[in-house]
Amino acid sequence: MGELKWTLLTEVQGRLEADLLKSYFEAAGVEVELFQEAIGHHIYPVTVDGLGRVQLFVSNEQEKEVRKLLEDYLNAKD
């Protein structure tokens, strides 16, 4: 069995913030994959009981770099 190539970076509530973070990371040259329960991403997004939760995955090689970017992003929000 092969080694996993992706690491869970963080989870956010809602697709809007997930897409914002994805754009921020991609602008820095980082490849990002989003995972969300299918029902939470339809025409009327659902955000109750964790259905709006979106997981952001990054490559193992870029994890340290991205964690620093995430820290900067979170500090800027405060």
C-alpha positions in Angstrom: 0.0 0.0 0.0 1.4 3.4 -0.9 2.1 6.3 1.4 -0.6 9.0 1.7 0.3 12.1 -0.2 -2.2 14.5 1.4 -2.4 15.8 5.0 -5.5 17.3 6.6 -4.6 20.9 7.3 -7.7 22.3 8.9 -11.5 22.2 8.9 -13.7 25.2 8.4 -17.4 25.8 8.7 -18.8 26.7 5.3 -17.7 26.6 1.7 -17.2 30.4 1.5 -14.3 30.4 4.0 -12.9 27.2 2.5 -12.8 28.7 -1.0 -11.2 31.9 0.4 -8.5 29.8 2.1 -8.0 27.7 -1.0 -7.5 30.9 -3.1 -5.1 32.3 -0.5 -3.0 29.2 -0.5 -3.0 28.7 -4.3 -1.8 32.3 -4.7 1.2 31.3 -2.7 1.8 28.3 -5.0 0.3 25.6 -2.7 -2.0 22.9 -4.1 -5.1 22.4 -2.0 -7.9 19.8 -2.1 -11.3 20.4 -0.5 -13.5 17.7 0.9 -17.1 18.4 1.9 -20.2 16.2 2.5 -22.2 16.3 -0.7 -25.4 17.5 0.8 -23.7 20.5 2.4 -22.7 21.9 -1.1 -26.0 22.0 -3.0 -28.0 24.9 -4.1 -29.1 25.6 -0.5 -26.0 24.9 1.6 -26.6 23.2 4.9 -24.5 24.1 7.8 -26.1 22.3 10.7 -24.7 19.2 12.4 -21.4 19.5 10.7 -22.8 19.2 7.2 -21.3 22.6 6.3 -17.8 21.5 7.5 -15.1 21.6 4.8 -11.8 19.9 5.2 -8.7 21.3 3.5 -5.9 18.9 2.5 -2.4 19.9 1.3 0.5 17.8 0.0 2.8 16.4 2.6 5.7 18.2 1.1 4.1 21.6 1.5 2.6 21.1 5.0 5.1 23.2 7.0 4.9 26.1 4.5 1.1 26.0 4.5 0.8 25.8 8.3 2.8 29.1 8.5 0.4 30.7 5.9 -2.6 29.4 7.9 -1.2 30.9 11.1 -0.7 34.3 9.3 -4.3 34.1 8.0 -5.7 33.4 11.4 -3.7 36.2 13.1 -4.9 38.6 10.4 -8.5 37.7 11.2 -8.1 38.7 14.9 
